[in-house]
């Protein structure tokens, strides 16, 4: 490990060149995650192929990411990071750049390839942190990592909007270029190049899914993803019902800002929290953070209140993610740590996709309030498998 003392504050960790480079390069490499869904919609609309095709592109990309992430991560747990990350990054960027040129059917296939080849920078980063920092600093960097993830979903769509001024496919080309740049920057870092998988005499075919307690974590995080995935749909429906669609972007941004605030606040306290006893109650708090939005009337003049409550609804997400990182670090079988973090991403991604789909159906069949009730219920259900993961530790 580099260093022998604990940083005096979480932000002091960023003064370490190794930490700053790893976090910055990984965020750059992760930006396509926040860019591609928006870029696909804008490309489809600019090419007059309709929202239906845009949805197929996005579904193919998301499904590919959910499937490819654990596969690539398992490969890294056997061979190291460099070849896997660089190879995946090059393939993903080529696929994104080709997508505007291959038509509808070809576009669906290429979008799926881009998703499968999404470079596993995020799980790779989480596997590196315990090797470059003293143990007391690991919870702090996990919290900063979880908080900074919100920047991907704030900056990503803005970059796409800028890029599309050069044409409908501009967002896809920008995502390809930015993702490749960040991936190569991350993969060239000494901490990534020298990271070596843990030696294991015999590997089980189930990999990181073998421990029952870890499977419970993924079920809980799928439900957290479902909770979070409802919000963009609910925000759009709420803003339209209240008479100004433009407020949807501000509501989503407020939710992300709440997560950023919660993550930064928690980063200086995370090392003093035992994840086992606290984690399920944080999931309950996440749900109750969404519940007040149920009672906000969809009338003009309520947007300031809705903004404030949107900030509250985002506060607890990075706290949950930080503690889940610590739980995975403890429960992952030897030689599967990268794969274990990749399954977390897949569970969250699947849950958020389900949440968005169900939220759309609820808005059409019932009301926006029903969506916020769904978010509340999903979080409470997600807390159930999180109980007694680590005993009293």
MARDOLO-784883 format. One record per residue (C-alpha): z, x, y; residue in one letter. Coordinates in pm, 1 decimal. Example, Ala and Ser with C-alpha at 12.3 -4.5 7.8 and 13.67 -1.06 7.14 Angstrom:
<atoms>
z  x  y  nufi
780.0  1230.0  -450.0  a
714.0  1367.0  -106.0  s
</atoms>
This chain:
<atoms>
z  x  y  nufi
0.0  0.0  0.0  x
-59.1  109.8  353.0  x
252.7  131.1  559.3  x
614.0  110.1  456.9  x
769.6  -116.2  714.5  x
730.9  -477.5  806.9  x
549.6  -556.6  1131.7  x
772.8  -681.9  1409.3  x
546.8  -982.7  1461.8  x
248.6  -1134.6  1280.4  x
12.1  -1026.7  1557.5  x
134.3  -668.2  1522.9  x
-47.5  -670.8  1188.9  x
-375.5  -708.8  1375.8  x
-316.7  -375.9  1547.9  x
-370.3  -210.5  1212.3  x
-741.2  -120.6  1191.4  x
-762.9  -205.3  821.8  x
-615.1  -551.2  868.8  x
-818.4  -627.2  1181.0  x
-1145.5  -524.4  1014.2  x
-1081.7  -719.3  696.3  x
-989.2  -1038.0  880.6  x
-1268.9  -1015.0  1138.0  x
-1541.2  -931.0  887.1  x
-1427.9  -1202.5  645.7  x
-1431.1  -1462.8  923.3  x
-1783.4  -1358.3  1017.0  x
-1886.0  -1376.1  652.1  x
-1726.5  -1721.0  620.6  x
-1894.2  -1866.3  931.6  x
-2184.3  -2015.5  731.9  x
-1928.6  -2244.6  565.7  x
-1884.1  -2413.9  902.4  x
-2247.4  -2375.3  1004.8  x
-2461.6  -2482.1  709.9  x
-2357.8  -2850.8  678.9  x
-2431.9  -2908.4  1048.1  x
-2747.1  -2694.3  1035.0  x
-2881.8  -2898.5  743.1  x
-2836.2  -3224.9  931.8  x
-2997.8  -3094.2  1250.4  x
-3286.8  -2940.4  1058.2  x
-3346.7  -3263.4  867.8  x
-3338.4  -3476.6  1181.1  x
-3559.0  -3231.9  1370.5  x
-3808.6  -3240.6  1084.6  x
-3807.2  -3622.7  1071.5  x
-3695.1  -3637.2  708.2  x
-3389.8  -3854.1  773.7  x
-3019.4  -3851.7  707.0  x
-3068.7  -3932.9  340.0  x
-3244.3  -3603.0  275.3  x
-2987.6  -3422.9  488.7  x
-2717.5  -3569.4  265.9  x
-2897.2  -3446.3  -46.1  x
-2928.1  -3097.2  99.9  x
-2559.6  -3092.5  194.3  x
-2451.4  -3230.7  -144.2  x
-2656.9  -2966.9  -327.8  x
-2510.8  -2689.9  -113.4  x
-2154.5  -2813.9  -157.6  x
-2189.3  -2863.5  -532.7  x
-2337.7  -2517.8  -566.3  x
-2047.0  -2363.5  -374.1  x
-1791.3  -2545.5  -588.9  x
-1954.3  -2420.9  -908.9  x
-2053.1  -2072.1  -802.2  x
-1726.5  -1970.0  -636.8  x
-1510.5  -1937.7  -950.5  x
-1799.0  -1781.2  -1148.4  x
-1857.9  -1506.1  -892.4  x
-1484.0  -1453.7  -849.0  x
-1434.3  -1413.0  -1224.2  x
-1714.2  -1155.8  -1219.3  x
-1531.5  -967.5  -941.2  x
-1211.5  -969.5  -1146.8  x
-1403.8  -773.2  -1408.0  x
-1628.5  -538.0  -1210.5  x
-1486.8  -503.4  -858.6  x
-1601.3  -651.0  -530.1  x
-1891.0  -453.4  -385.8  x
-2185.1  -538.2  -610.9  x
-2090.8  -903.9  -645.6  x
-2030.3  -966.9  -275.4  x
-2338.7  -778.3  -155.1  x
-2568.6  -929.0  -418.1  x
-2444.0  -1281.9  -352.2  x
-2464.5  -1234.8  24.2  x
-2825.9  -1118.8  11.9  x
-2929.8  -1402.3  -222.5  x
-2749.0  -1667.5  -16.9  x
-2906.8  -1551.9  309.5  x
-3255.1  -1539.6  156.7  x
-3210.6  -1893.8  25.4  x
-3095.2  -2026.6  363.4  x
-3388.4  -1859.3  538.3  x
-3636.5  -2000.9  285.7  x
-3504.0  -2356.6  288.6  x
-3708.2  -2476.5  590.7  x
-4029.6  -2361.7  419.1  x
-4014.2  -2527.4  76.7  x
-4022.2  -2903.7  126.2  x
-3773.2  -3171.0  23.0  x
-3746.7  -3113.3  -352.6  x
-3763.3  -2737.9  -314.8  x
-3508.9  -2760.1  -33.9  x
-3257.8  -2931.9  -260.9  x
-3297.8  -2656.9  -520.0  x
-3278.8  -2378.1  -262.5  x
-2972.5  -2537.5  -97.7  x
-2801.4  -2541.6  -437.8  x
-2890.2  -2173.9  -488.6  x
-2748.6  -2089.2  -145.6  x
-2428.7  -2270.7  -239.4  x
-2394.9  -2100.6  -577.6  x
-2455.5  -1761.6  -414.1  x
-2204.7  -1811.6  -133.0  x
-2043.4  -1465.6  -126.0  x
-1681.0  -1479.6  -247.4  x
-1545.9  -1306.6  62.2  x
-1258.5  -1551.1  104.1  x
-1098.1  -1513.0  -242.7  x
-1179.3  -1143.5  -231.4  x
-981.9  -1107.4  91.3  x
-677.5  -1281.7  -58.3  x
-689.4  -1046.9  -356.3  x
-688.9  -746.3  -121.2  x
-398.1  -837.8  106.6  x
-115.7  -748.4  -139.1  x
-278.0  -407.4  -196.7  x
-291.2  -301.9  170.2  x
32.0  -449.1  309.2  x
401.1  -426.3  217.2  x
531.4  -731.5  31.8  x
726.1  -874.2  332.9  x
405.9  -878.3  540.1  x
193.5  -1063.4  285.2  x
323.1  -1414.5  374.3  x
259.2  -1339.2  741.8  x
-100.0  -1234.2  690.0  x
-158.4  -1530.6  461.2  x
-41.1  -1758.7  743.6  x
-264.1  -1589.2  999.9  x
-550.2  -1603.4  752.8  x
-498.6  -1977.3  697.7  x
-475.6  -2042.8  1072.0  x
-782.1  -1836.0  1156.4  x
-986.1  -2034.2  904.0  x
-994.7  -2313.3  1162.0  x
-1206.3  -2089.0  1385.3  x
-1482.6  -2111.4  1123.5  x
-1501.9  -2488.8  1162.4  x
-1482.2  -2477.6  1540.9  x
-1717.2  -2186.8  1613.7  x
-1961.6  -2259.9  1330.6  x
-2100.0  -2592.3  1460.9  x
-2113.5  -2455.4  1817.8  x
-2325.1  -2160.5  1702.6  x
-2557.9  -2400.1  1523.7  x
-2602.9  -2607.6  1839.2  x
-2696.7  -2293.1  2031.7  x
-2933.1  -2173.0  1759.4  x
-3116.9  -2505.3  1733.4  x
-3236.5  -2465.1  2091.9  x
-3491.3  -2229.6  1932.3  x
-3608.1  -2495.9  1684.5  x
-3477.8  -2733.6  1416.2  x
-3437.5  -2452.0  1161.2  x
-3256.8  -2222.9  1406.3  x
-2913.7  -2308.0  1268.9  x
-3014.1  -2214.7  913.9  x
-3165.8  -1884.5  1026.5  x
-2854.8  -1806.6  1231.0  x
-2627.0  -1887.5  935.4  x
-2834.9  -1658.9  712.1  x
-2818.2  -1369.8  958.5  x
-2451.7  -1407.5  1054.4  x
-2338.5  -1456.5  695.5  x
-2524.4  -1147.3  575.8  x
-2388.3  -936.7  862.3  x
-2029.0  -1042.9  793.9  x
-2066.0  -1000.7  418.6  x
-2203.0  -646.8  446.9  x
-1936.6  -555.2  701.9  x
-1662.3  -682.1  471.1  x
-1808.3  -523.5  157.7  x
-1838.7  -185.3  330.4  x
-1468.6  -176.8  418.8  x
-1285.8  92.8  219.3  x
-1021.9  -159.0  107.8  x
-1293.2  -374.1  -49.9  x
-1496.5  -88.1  -196.3  x
-1192.3  71.9  -358.2  x
-1032.6  -250.9  -484.4  x
-1015.5  -241.8  -860.7  x
-947.9  -528.0  -1103.4  x
-626.1  -525.5  -1299.3  x
-669.4  -380.7  -1646.0  x
-618.8  -646.4  -1913.2  x
-632.5  -586.7  -2288.2  x
-755.3  -936.0  -2374.1  x
-889.4  -1206.5  -2142.5  x
-856.8  -1576.0  -2218.5  x
-1171.8  -1786.4  -2186.0  x
-993.7  -2029.5  -1948.8  x
-916.8  -1751.2  -1703.1  x
-713.5  -1867.0  -1405.4  x
-708.6  -2225.2  -1537.0  x
-495.3  -2129.5  -1836.1  x
-144.6  -2185.0  -1682.2  x
-51.3  -2553.8  -1659.1  x
142.2  -2495.8  -1337.0  x
-165.2  -2346.3  -1172.8  x
-371.9  -2646.1  -1277.7  x
-110.2  -2864.2  -1109.8  x
-157.9  -2665.0  -789.5  x
-529.7  -2733.7  -796.6  x
-476.2  -3106.7  -851.2  x
-240.1  -3114.0  -554.5  x
-486.3  -2922.8  -336.8  x
-773.0  -3149.5  -438.8  x
-569.5  -3435.1  -294.0  x
-495.6  -3231.7  18.0  x
-869.0  -3175.9  49.8  x
-923.3  -3549.7  11.6  x
-677.2  -3609.7  294.7  x
-845.8  -3362.4  527.1  x
-1196.4  -3471.9  427.7  x
-1136.6  -3824.9  553.1  x
-1072.9  -3713.8  910.6  x
-1423.3  -3631.6  1044.0  x
-1553.3  -3966.0  916.8  x
-1253.3  -4153.2  1055.2  x
-1283.5  -3973.3  1390.2  x
-1650.4  -4068.3  1422.2  x
-1580.4  -4431.7  1331.4  x
-1279.6  -4449.2  1564.0  x
-1474.0  -4306.8  1858.9  x
-1764.1  -4545.9  1802.9  x
-1532.7  -4846.4  1771.5  x
-1351.2  -4744.2  2090.1  x
-1679.9  -4726.1  2279.4  x
-1761.6  -4355.9  2313.5  x
-1909.1  -4162.9  2020.3  x
-1876.6  -3836.4  2209.6  x
-1500.2  -3840.6  2155.4  x
-1544.9  -3781.9  1782.8  x
-1606.2  -3411.1  1838.7  x
-1294.2  -3384.4  2053.0  x
-1080.4  -3560.6  1792.5  x
-1199.6  -3322.2  1518.7  x
-1141.9  -3025.7  1750.2  x
-789.4  -3152.3  1824.8  x
-716.8  -3173.2  1452.3  x
-836.9  -2813.8  1410.2  x
-631.1  -2706.2  1711.5  x
-322.5  -2856.7  1551.8  x
-386.4  -2653.6  1238.8  x
-430.9  -2338.0  1444.7  x
-104.0  -2403.0  1630.5  x
81.8  -2474.0  1306.6  x
-51.8  -2161.3  1139.1  x
33.7  -1931.2  1429.4  x
384.8  -2079.7  1456.3  x
444.0  -2045.6  1082.6  x
311.7  -1691.2  1059.5  x
632.8  -1548.6  1206.6  x
851.9  -1755.7  973.4  x
660.3  -1766.4  646.2  x
837.7  -1473.0  483.6  x
1168.5  -1661.6  509.3  x
1041.9  -1972.7  326.5  x
1061.5  -2020.2  -51.0  x
735.3  -2192.8  -148.2  x
865.3  -2368.2  -458.9  x
1116.9  -2608.5  -300.3  x
933.4  -2652.7  32.9  x
570.8  -2706.0  -68.4  x
585.8  -3069.1  -192.9  x
773.4  -3181.6  117.2  x
509.6  -3023.7  338.5  x
246.5  -3234.2  161.6  x
453.4  -3540.8  241.4  x
474.7  -3427.3  604.2  x
96.1  -3383.2  612.8  x
52.3  -3743.3  504.1  x
298.2  -3877.9  755.6  x
117.0  -3677.8  1022.7  x
-189.8  -3895.7  962.5  x
-4.8  -4225.7  937.2  x
54.9  -4287.9  1313.8  x
-320.7  -4290.5  1370.2  x
-329.2  -4610.8  1166.1  x
-158.9  -4798.2  1449.1  x
-373.2  -4673.3  1739.2  x
-595.5  -4960.7  1859.2  x
-968.5  -4889.4  1878.6  x
-997.7  -4980.4  2244.6  x
-1101.5  -4788.1  2551.7  x
-828.7  -4585.2  2717.4  x
-654.2  -4480.7  2395.3  x
-831.3  -4146.4  2353.9  x
-553.5  -3932.6  2507.9  x
-304.6  -4078.6  2259.1  x
-553.4  -4034.7  1975.2  x
-606.6  -3671.2  2076.8  x
-234.0  -3601.7  2074.2  x
-190.1  -3763.4  1733.0  x
-492.7  -3573.4  1600.5  x
-320.1  -3247.7  1692.8  x
-8.9  -3363.5  1503.9  x
-215.4  -3454.2  1197.4  x
-340.5  -3095.9  1169.8  x
-9.3  -2912.9  1211.8  x
100.9  -2892.6  848.7  x
-222.5  -2792.0  675.0  x
-196.2  -2412.4  728.5  x
169.0  -2418.2  624.4  x
67.6  -2576.5  295.4  x
-220.1  -2335.2  242.5  x
-2.3  -2032.5  316.1  x
259.2  -2133.1  60.0  x
-9.4  -2218.9  -194.8  x
-147.1  -1865.8  -149.3  x
196.5  -1729.3  -237.1  x
226.7  -1959.4  -538.5  x
-114.0  -1853.2  -669.5  x
-25.0  -1488.9  -618.9  x
279.3  -1543.0  -844.8  x
124.4  -1770.4  -1107.6  x
-221.7  -1620.6  -1156.4  x
-253.0  -1455.0  -1499.6  x
-313.2  -1080.5  -1498.9  x
-670.3  -996.0  -1410.9  x
-757.8  -1337.8  -1263.5  x
-625.6  -1325.2  -907.5  x
-966.2  -1354.8  -735.9  x
-1073.6  -1637.1  -965.1  x
-743.3  -1815.1  -903.3  x
-805.4  -1815.7  -528.1  x
-1165.6  -1927.2  -584.3  x
-1051.7  -2230.5  -785.7  x
-829.5  -2322.8  -491.5  x
-1133.8  -2326.9  -264.0  x
-1328.7  -2533.2  -517.7  x
-1046.1  -2787.2  -555.1  x
-1017.1  -2828.3  -179.5  x
-1395.4  -2853.1  -140.4  x
-1429.6  -3118.6  -409.8  x
-1140.0  -3314.5  -263.1  x
-1280.1  -3305.2  90.1  x
-1620.6  -3423.7  -35.0  x
-1457.1  -3714.6  -217.5  x
-1248.9  -3793.0  89.9  x
-1554.2  -3806.1  315.9  x
-1742.1  -4031.7  73.6  x
-1452.2  -4272.1  21.8  x
-1375.6  -4277.6  394.2  x
-1733.4  -4381.5  468.4  x
-1708.2  -4665.5  218.5  x
-1373.1  -4778.0  361.1  x
-1503.7  -4782.8  717.6  x
-1794.3  -5000.3  605.3  x
-1582.6  -5234.3  391.6  x
-1251.3  -5245.7  577.9  x
-1151.2  -5053.4  892.1  x
-1077.5  -4713.2  1036.5  x
-705.9  -4778.3  987.5  x
-763.5  -4802.2  612.8  x
-898.5  -4447.8  613.8  x
-580.3  -4310.8  769.1  x
-376.4  -4502.5  511.5  x
-587.3  -4336.8  240.9  x
-512.2  -3993.8  390.9  x
-139.4  -4073.8  386.7  x
-143.1  -4193.8  26.0  x
-351.3  -3898.1  -95.0  x
-104.9  -3648.5  52.0  x
193.8  -3824.8  -102.7  x
21.1  -3824.2  -441.7  x
-66.1  -3457.9  -394.3  x
301.2  -3374.6  -352.9  x
383.6  -3495.9  -704.4  x
227.3  -3210.1  -905.5  x
372.3  -2957.3  -659.9  x
733.2  -3022.7  -757.5  x
910.1  -2750.1  -956.1  x
620.4  -2507.2  -960.0  x
844.7  -2204.4  -923.8  x
1187.9  -2345.4  -998.7  x
1423.4  -2248.0  -717.5  x
1234.8  -1935.9  -618.2  x
</atoms>
